[in-house]
Amino acid sequence: MILFLLILFFTQISPVLAAGEFSINQNISYQIDQQGNALVGQEIELVNNYSEIYPKEYQVTLSSKDITNITGSDNVGDIVKNINKQNDTSVIDIKFNQANVGKNKTTKFKLNYSLPKLATQKGNTWEIPLPDHQDLQAGDNININLIVPSNFGSLSFNSVRPKNIISLNDQTQISFDSDNVKNKKILLIFGNYQVFDFDFKYFVENPTNHSAISEIAIPPQTDNQKIIYQEINPLPQNIRIDTDGNWLAQYQLSANQSLEINVSGQAKIIHSNITQSNIDINQYLKSTEFWPTSDSSIIQIANTLKSPKDIYNYVVNTLNYNYDNINSAQRKGAINALLSPNESLCTEFTDLFITLARSRGIPAREVEGFAYTNNSKIKPINTNADVLHAWPQYYDSSKKTWISIDPTWGKTTNGIDFFNDLDPNHFAFVFHGINSQNPPPPGAYKNNQNIKTVKIEFSQKEIKAQYLPLKIEIINDKFYQSPKIKIFNPNYNSISQVEISLPILKWQKNITQIPPISSINMDLPTIPLIKSILPTFYKLKININSADFSSYQISVNQPKFYLNLIIFTALIVTLIGIGGIIFKRKK
């Protein structure tokens, strides 16, 4: 943060300095190099609002003691009187070379300095926090110009909407003015996506005396995160998708069996890749233990809030994050969050938002997962436990999509906006909407060993998805049932927007997603007996199309071809025999 202190000369003695004695106009430029270092230039203009007051000395405090190459000048020459570095700040004392007396007279000067590592690389992204300007008064003006190398990637997160974004000569120029930055913190993240490698351990057991199915939640592919698995060992019987979009790997455990499952892969977090989805809205308005929407105190508060942004602001302004509780977290729910607002963690921020949103008729749910931070005091996570972070989503009915927000970090960063945009460092493990607690996320499947079961780090090399052809087989050939097919995805990544069709029967089905190494069963249409014995129906030609690969065709044997042929032949022979008998009797 940049602070200014003016030492003023008075022709008349005044014991109190009133605000607004000067107007300040600033133009600040940040030129970022390939290593993230910034060359900063400030052009400052002080305008006298009164005839009897003019600036004689000036003091600038910069929030870093690592600033180097500090120079300053006015129209006459050097103005830097002293530089004092202490307590992570640099204080620059300035003495002007000439007095500019009179109303509307201006004092112009320049400051230049180098700011090492203003931009920090985090995996595939670059993060740049710019100094905020909360001391701007009415009449003050500021223009900020940021220039970054184009290979930093596109702007994927901005806590403040820029005035302009221009790409030119291998550089990206982003500008802000007073309307953008006044009383706001500026955090910018560049990079088209973020990539994490993950390695999870799951310990499951069947304590019963009979075999049972056990399920574990593995990270799902969503509209803004793409998942490629490298290992799921042992392989599950199948992976199903629940109503919230969670991926649940199923294992058949015998009586009293314990099993260790190792899952590793890569998650690619893509910014603002929004896909429409239709939901049962009533399912996401229900009251639960942690989301008591019908509580009178909740209803009273919710009635004063009109929009998701109002609810976000209320939660941020009401709750305070307790860093002392971060390693001994116990979920309290919305009511207890309100009763002890100073004892809150990310779960309380999330539960209170969801409860107020649902009470207001806005569908909402919880995301549990991982969010990267290199400063746990600004963006806190529980680094000693396996369930690292939680944040809410609300459903935008007009856009028909889920919107992720983070009121916890909105609070702990003291003003960075995590409502209008969410950075690409949030990696979702599970979604809790239909049920507020299940399925448990990775990290919750423990045994008696005190070990960390979730490991996540930035990827050094991106894995490319493979798209082997889907496999289709007939799984039901009973004469009294319609035929069924089993569609198996042999890839370690999901296949999206699959279209299965039988053109000869004018039949088509659409599948939103088939998880990796999993299968789904599908009924085929009943084929009329006469058609089913035609040569063209000996093999069924199934067309497969997907958003992930080019269309192709698979031929499978029609299971009832010979059976129907025998039945039809027997029927014809029987009819001929009966017809012959009738004809003979008539003769």
Summary of the structure (lengths in Angstrom):
residues: 587
radius of gyration: 33.0
end to end distance: 113.6
largest distance: 140.7
contacts: 1799
relative contact order: 0.09
helix: 17%
strand: 42%
